[in-house]
Amino acid sequence: MASISSEKGRSVFGMISFAGSERLAWYFLRVSGVALIVFALGHLFITHYLNAPSETDFDFVSARWSNTLWLTFDSILLIAALWHGLVGFRFTLTDFIPRRHRAMSYGILWLFGLVFTVLGLVNIFTFDEEMARNNSGPLAGEMWIGDILGYSLYVFAAVTYVAVIALIVWVVRNLRNGVATIYNGDVGQYAWVLHRATGAGILFFLLIHIIDIMLIGLGRDVYNHTVEFYAHPFIIPMEVMLVGAVIYHTLNGLRIIAVNFSSRGPSMEKKYFWWVLALSVILTIPSVIVIFAKEFF
């Protein structure tokens, strides 16, 4: 996720216009973003193109975690995706929280990051397949735990649908009135808003996903019960939006890098945005076909 300052972080090509921790965050977002092209898109391809999310059940995950290569892959994915999202969300906090409250909000954000990183890594490396498969975990059979996580997906989906409708209404209203309510950046303002919105949505889903994947340690039945929620018709449009959000956020991140590091980037910024939108739609369609074919037919 990138703020206006990170899209416009180069006043002259080759010159970064800020220093210190801001510069470190600026570079971290770009380096981790490039890494996530492999790790996040690779994970997305497996779980939303080769399979439907509801097929990523206990057998799927346990087979994956029996391989050291996949353990390493998922660990890197967890750290890169979580901290890319948190550092990006920090820019959002900077924009909307008064300066006197920023230190506390940053501290809470970093604490969240530390807790979820530890929980995720401990879950990956301490997973006991035999115990979980035999449902002999401490809370095995407690389906209500899966229900809590499953119904939280309903809440997340409902919030997502309302946010998308609100965003569409805002864009249409701006276009009709010829108003740029964020900054005078023509289509750049919409690229910025979509980047922030998709980044925040991906981050919050990631936090939920870290929690729901932890349920695998409670037993096969609890975990499979939770995964079944991904096949519910109300959840499926949210899954499609998630795929589109990841693709758009990735492509627009590459657009931002091109603007930052290419001499022709600033002059091509608007054209790049339309390319990003078109490719996001085109690349999401195969996943829509896979998910609908496996969930409804």
Contacts in CASP RR format, 6 or more apart in sequence:
PFRMAT RR
TARGET T0000
AUTHOR 0000-0000-0000
METHOD contacts of the structure
MODEL  1
MASISSEKGRSVFGMISFAGSERLAWYFLRVSGVALIVFALGHLFITHYL
NAPSETDFDFVSARWSNTLWLTFDSILLIAALWHGLVGFRFTLTDFIPRR
HRAMSYGILWLFGLVFTVLGLVNIFTFDEEMARNNSGPLAGEMWIGDILG
YSLYVFAAVTYVAVIALIVWVVRNLRNGVATIYNGDVGQYAWVLHRATGA
GILFFLLIHIIDIMLIGLGRDVYNHTVEFYAHPFIIPMEVMLVGAVIYHT
LNGLRIIAVNFSSRGPSMEKKYFWWVLALSVILTIPSVIVIFAKEFF
1 29 0 8 1.000
1 84 0 8 1.000
1 85 0 8 1.000
1 87 0 8 1.000
1 88 0 8 1.000
1 89 0 8 1.000
1 91 0 8 1.000
1 92 0 8 1.000
1 195 0 8 1.000
1 196 0 8 1.000
1 199 0 8 1.000
1 200 0 8 1.000
1 203 0 8 1.000
1 249 0 8 1.000
2 29 0 8 1.000
2 88 0 8 1.000
2 91 0 8 1.000
2 195 0 8 1.000
2 253 0 8 1.000
2 256 0 8 1.000
3 88 0 8 1.000
3 91 0 8 1.000
3 92 0 8 1.000
3 94 0 8 1.000
3 95 0 8 1.000
3 192 0 8 1.000
3 196 0 8 1.000
4 95 0 8 1.000
4 182 0 8 1.000
4 183 0 8 1.000
4 192 0 8 1.000
5 18 0 8 1.000
5 22 0 8 1.000
5 91 0 8 1.000
6 26 0 8 1.000
6 29 0 8 1.000
6 91 0 8 1.000
6 256 0 8 1.000
7 188 0 8 1.000
7 191 0 8 1.000
7 192 0 8 1.000
7 256 0 8 1.000
7 259 0 8 1.000
7 260 0 8 1.000
9 16 0 8 1.000
9 17 0 8 1.000
9 18 0 8 1.000
9 26 0 8 1.000
9 260 0 8 1.000
10 16 0 8 1.000
10 17 0 8 1.000
10 260 0 8 1.000
11 17 0 8 1.000
13 263 0 8 1.000
16 23 0 8 1.000
16 26 0 8 1.000
18 26 0 8 1.000
25 87 0 8 1.000
25 88 0 8 1.000
25 90 0 8 1.000
25 91 0 8 1.000
28 83 0 8 1.000
28 84 0 8 1.000
28 87 0 8 1.000
29 84 0 8 1.000
29 87 0 8 1.000
29 88 0 8 1.000
30 256 0 8 1.000
30 257 0 8 1.000
30 260 0 8 1.000
32 80 0 8 1.000
32 83 0 8 1.000
32 84 0 8 1.000
32 87 0 8 1.000
33 80 0 8 1.000
33 84 0 8 1.000
33 250 0 8 1.000
33 253 0 8 1.000
34 257 0 8 1.000
35 76 0 8 1.000
35 80 0 8 1.000
36 77 0 8 1.000
36 80 0 8 1.000
36 81 0 8 1.000
36 84 0 8 1.000
36 250 0 8 1.000
37 250 0 8 1.000
37 254 0 8 1.000
39 73 0 8 1.000
39 76 0 8 1.000
39 77 0 8 1.000
39 80 0 8 1.000
39 81 0 8 1.000
40 77 0 8 1.000
40 80 0 8 1.000
40 81 0 8 1.000
40 246 0 8 1.000
40 250 0 8 1.000
41 246 0 8 1.000
41 247 0 8 1.000
41 250 0 8 1.000
43 73 0 8 1.000
43 74 0 8 1.000
43 77 0 8 1.000
44 243 0 8 1.000
44 246 0 8 1.000
44 247 0 8 1.000
44 287 0 8 1.000
47 53 0 8 1.000
47 56 0 8 1.000
48 239 0 8 1.000
48 242 0 8 1.000
48 243 0 8 1.000
48 287 0 8 1.000
48 290 0 8 1.000
48 291 0 8 1.000
49 286 0 8 1.000
49 287 0 8 1.000
49 290 0 8 1.000
50 290 0 8 1.000
51 60 0 8 1.000
51 290 0 8 1.000
51 294 0 8 1.000
52 230 0 8 1.000
52 231 0 8 1.000
52 290 0 8 1.000
52 291 0 8 1.000
52 294 0 8 1.000
52 295 0 8 1.000
53 227 0 8 1.000
53 230 0 8 1.000
53 239 0 8 1.000
53 291 0 8 1.000
54 227 0 8 1.000
54 228 0 8 1.000
54 230 0 8 1.000
54 231 0 8 1.000
54 294 0 8 1.000
54 295 0 8 1.000
55 294 0 8 1.000
56 227 0 8 1.000
56 230 0 8 1.000
57 223 0 8 1.000
57 224 0 8 1.000
57 227 0 8 1.000
58 132 0 8 1.000
58 133 0 8 1.000
58 216 0 8 1.000
58 219 0 8 1.000
58 220 0 8 1.000
58 223 0 8 1.000
58 224 0 8 1.000
58 227 0 8 1.000
61 213 0 8 1.000
61 216 0 8 1.000
61 223 0 8 1.000
62 127 0 8 1.000
62 129 0 8 1.000
62 132 0 8 1.000
62 133 0 8 1.000
62 216 0 8 1.000
64 70 0 8 1.000
64 74 0 8 1.000
65 71 0 8 1.000
65 74 0 8 1.000
65 124 0 8 1.000
65 127 0 8 1.000
65 129 0 8 1.000
66 129 0 8 1.000
71 124 0 8 1.000
71 125 0 8 1.000
74 124 0 8 1.000
75 121 0 8 1.000
75 124 0 8 1.000
75 125 0 8 1.000
78 117 0 8 1.000
78 120 0 8 1.000
78 121 0 8 1.000
78 124 0 8 1.000
78 210 0 8 1.000
79 117 0 8 1.000
79 121 0 8 1.000
81 202 0 8 1.000
81 206 0 8 1.000
82 113 0 8 1.000
82 116 0 8 1.000
82 117 0 8 1.000
82 206 0 8 1.000
82 210 0 8 1.000
83 113 0 8 1.000
83 117 0 8 1.000
85 199 0 8 1.000
85 202 0 8 1.000
85 203 0 8 1.000
85 206 0 8 1.000
86 109 0 8 1.000
86 110 0 8 1.000
86 112 0 8 1.000
86 113 0 8 1.000
86 203 0 8 1.000
88 199 0 8 1.000
89 109 0 8 1.000
89 199 0 8 1.000
89 200 0 8 1.000
89 203 0 8 1.000
90 106 0 8 1.000
90 109 0 8 1.000
92 196 0 8 1.000
92 200 0 8 1.000
93 102 0 8 1.000
93 105 0 8 1.000
93 106 0 8 1.000
93 109 0 8 1.000
94 102 0 8 1.000
97 105 0 8 1.000
112 207 0 8 1.000
116 207 0 8 1.000
116 210 0 8 1.000
119 210 0 8 1.000
119 211 0 8 1.000
119 214 0 8 1.000
120 210 0 8 1.000
120 213 0 8 1.000
120 214 0 8 1.000
123 210 0 8 1.000
123 213 0 8 1.000
123 214 0 8 1.000
123 216 0 8 1.000
123 217 0 8 1.000
127 216 0 8 1.000
127 217 0 8 1.000
128 217 0 8 1.000
131 137 0 8 1.000
131 217 0 8 1.000
131 219 0 8 1.000
132 216 0 8 1.000
132 217 0 8 1.000
132 218 0 8 1.000
132 219 0 8 1.000
132 220 0 8 1.000
132 223 0 8 1.000
133 219 0 8 1.000
133 220 0 8 1.000
134 220 0 8 1.000
135 141 0 8 1.000
135 219 0 8 1.000
135 220 0 8 1.000
135 221 0 8 1.000
135 222 0 8 1.000
136 219 0 8 1.000
137 217 0 8 1.000
137 218 0 8 1.000
137 219 0 8 1.000
138 218 0 8 1.000
139 145 0 8 1.000
139 218 0 8 1.000
139 222 0 8 1.000
140 218 0 8 1.000
140 219 0 8 1.000
140 221 0 8 1.000
140 222 0 8 1.000
141 218 0 8 1.000
141 219 0 8 1.000
141 221 0 8 1.000
141 222 0 8 1.000
142 218 0 8 1.000
142 222 0 8 1.000
143 221 0 8 1.000
143 222 0 8 1.000
143 225 0 8 1.000
145 215 0 8 1.000
145 218 0 8 1.000
145 222 0 8 1.000
146 212 0 8 1.000
146 215 0 8 1.000
146 222 0 8 1.000
146 225 0 8 1.000
146 226 0 8 1.000
147 225 0 8 1.000
149 208 0 8 1.000
149 211 0 8 1.000
149 212 0 8 1.000
149 215 0 8 1.000
149 226 0 8 1.000
149 229 0 8 1.000
150 212 0 8 1.000
150 226 0 8 1.000
150 229 0 8 1.000
151 229 0 8 1.000
152 208 0 8 1.000
153 208 0 8 1.000
153 229 0 8 1.000
153 230 0 8 1.000
153 235 0 8 1.000
153 238 0 8 1.000
154 229 0 8 1.000
154 232 0 8 1.000
154 234 0 8 1.000
154 235 0 8 1.000
156 204 0 8 1.000
156 205 0 8 1.000
156 208 0 8 1.000
156 238 0 8 1.000
157 234 0 8 1.000
157 235 0 8 1.000
157 237 0 8 1.000
157 238 0 8 1.000
160 201 0 8 1.000
160 238 0 8 1.000
160 241 0 8 1.000
161 237 0 8 1.000
161 238 0 8 1.000
163 197 0 8 1.000
164 241 0 8 1.000
167 193 0 8 1.000
167 194 0 8 1.000
167 197 0 8 1.000
170 181 0 8 1.000
171 190 0 8 1.000
173 179 0 8 1.000
174 180 0 8 1.000
174 181 0 8 1.000
180 186 0 8 1.000
180 189 0 8 1.000
181 189 0 8 1.000
182 189 0 8 1.000
182 192 0 8 1.000
182 193 0 8 1.000
183 189 0 8 1.000
186 270 0 8 1.000
187 270 0 8 1.000
187 273 0 8 1.000
187 274 0 8 1.000
188 269 0 8 1.000
188 270 0 8 1.000
188 273 0 8 1.000
190 273 0 8 1.000
191 252 0 8 1.000
191 255 0 8 1.000
191 273 0 8 1.000
191 276 0 8 1.000
194 248 0 8 1.000
194 252 0 8 1.000
195 248 0 8 1.000
195 249 0 8 1.000
195 252 0 8 1.000
195 253 0 8 1.000
195 256 0 8 1.000
198 244 0 8 1.000
198 245 0 8 1.000
198 246 0 8 1.000
198 248 0 8 1.000
198 249 0 8 1.000
198 252 0 8 1.000
199 245 0 8 1.000
199 249 0 8 1.000
201 245 0 8 1.000
202 242 0 8 1.000
202 245 0 8 1.000
202 246 0 8 1.000
202 249 0 8 1.000
205 242 0 8 1.000
212 226 0 8 1.000
215 222 0 8 1.000
215 223 0 8 1.000
215 226 0 8 1.000
216 223 0 8 1.000
217 223 0 8 1.000
229 235 0 8 1.000
230 236 0 8 1.000
230 239 0 8 1.000
231 295 0 8 1.000
236 291 0 8 1.000
236 292 0 8 1.000
236 295 0 8 1.000
239 291 0 8 1.000
240 284 0 8 1.000
240 287 0 8 1.000
240 288 0 8 1.000
240 291 0 8 1.000
243 284 0 8 1.000
243 287 0 8 1.000
243 288 0 8 1.000
244 280 0 8 1.000
244 283 0 8 1.000
244 284 0 8 1.000
244 287 0 8 1.000
247 279 0 8 1.000
247 280 0 8 1.000
247 283 0 8 1.000
247 284 0 8 1.000
248 276 0 8 1.000
248 277 0 8 1.000
248 280 0 8 1.000
251 276 0 8 1.000
251 279 0 8 1.000
251 280 0 8 1.000
252 273 0 8 1.000
252 276 0 8 1.000
255 269 0 8 1.000
255 272 0 8 1.000
255 273 0 8 1.000
255 275 0 8 1.000
255 276 0 8 1.000
258 265 0 8 1.000
258 268 0 8 1.000
258 272 0 8 1.000
259 265 0 8 1.000
259 266 0 8 1.000
259 268 0 8 1.000
259 269 0 8 1.000
259 272 0 8 1.000
262 268 0 8 1.000
265 272 0 8 1.000
END
